[in-house]
Amino acid sequence: MAAKHASPVQALLVDEAFDGEVFPHELLAKHTSYRLGGPARFYVEASSVGALRQLVDTCAEHGTPWTIMGRGSNLLVADEGFPGVVVTLGRDFRTFRFDEEASRFSVGAGVLLSSVVHDAFRRCLEGLEFAVDIPGTVGGALRMNAGTRETGIGDRVASATVLRAGTGLVRLEADDLAWGYRRSPFLPDDVIVECELSVTSGNPFYIRSKMEAAHTRRRKTQPQSKATCGSVFRNPEGGSAGQLIEELGLKGSRIGGASVSDVHANFIENDGTASAQDVSDLIEMIQEKVEQAHGIKLQPEVRFLGFAQDR
């Protein structure tokens, strides 16, 4: 039973027929790799396409701010939180299967990318080993075209299905999808719900060697045991964000509990006492110093949520 004066979004979320879990005033620090961020008005795990469509359409129709969140591995949430609905993909979006005839994985957007990478290795399938150790969900990986400078997950996408408010499900084929470095073809409010990833049969020893090499490289060059969001900035064309920052002697630079990693200058660490504002201020300081020294405005790779100004 909906409360008498509930908004349409509140009425939907308290309806017993809604297929999902609803957590009012959920602290988003519990759901981000930075371990930072204030509460969302509602944190909602949508368990089915029907529930997701109901929620997104209702939010869009009534002007309620909303956003999709995966594992929060590339997200900085403001200390004040987010005054809207944070949606995460639950049950029906967390399964995947392999089609042997087409040599494709059909993957829900809520599936951990690492699960697909390791299943491909188990099946002696080549094409995803570059993504070993990349955190987060498949949906998040598609949204930012996760990968290396040379290879992104978009290179493997045969199709993607998105949900658009007021429209419904839209299937996009490979020819409809134009990818770039840390750039995907999706509209800002597209909710990625599923994709097909193409792979090929390969030599298991070759696949293992590539996965081990990628794992070793990341372990040696990234502060994997620290609370970070991964790479903070995109690499500028023909250059390295980390190198530009390191050349200015900014490793170890600190604001509050946030510091530039001594392991990799394109990582900002939370020592356990940082605020989201500390991280945001450090990001701005780095941008200003790099622009002053090199004339290059570094573009954040991290996504900002709940800040007063658009980043």
Secondary structure, 3 states (H helix, E strand, C coil): CCCCCCCHHHHHHHCCCCCEEEEEEEEHHHHCCCCCCCEEEEEEEECCHHHHHHHHHHHHHHCCCEEECCCCCCEEECCCCEEEEEEEECHHHCCEEEECCCCEEEEECCCEHHHHHHHHHHCCEECCHHHCCCCCEHHHHHHHCCECCCCEHHHHEEEEEEEECCCEEEEEEHHHCCCECCECCCCCCCEEEEEEEECEECCHHHHHHHHHHHHHHHHHHCCCCCECCCCCECCCCCCCHHHHHHHCCCCCCEECCEEECCCCCCCEEECCCCCHHHHHHHHHHHHHHHHHHHCCCCCECCEEECCCCCC
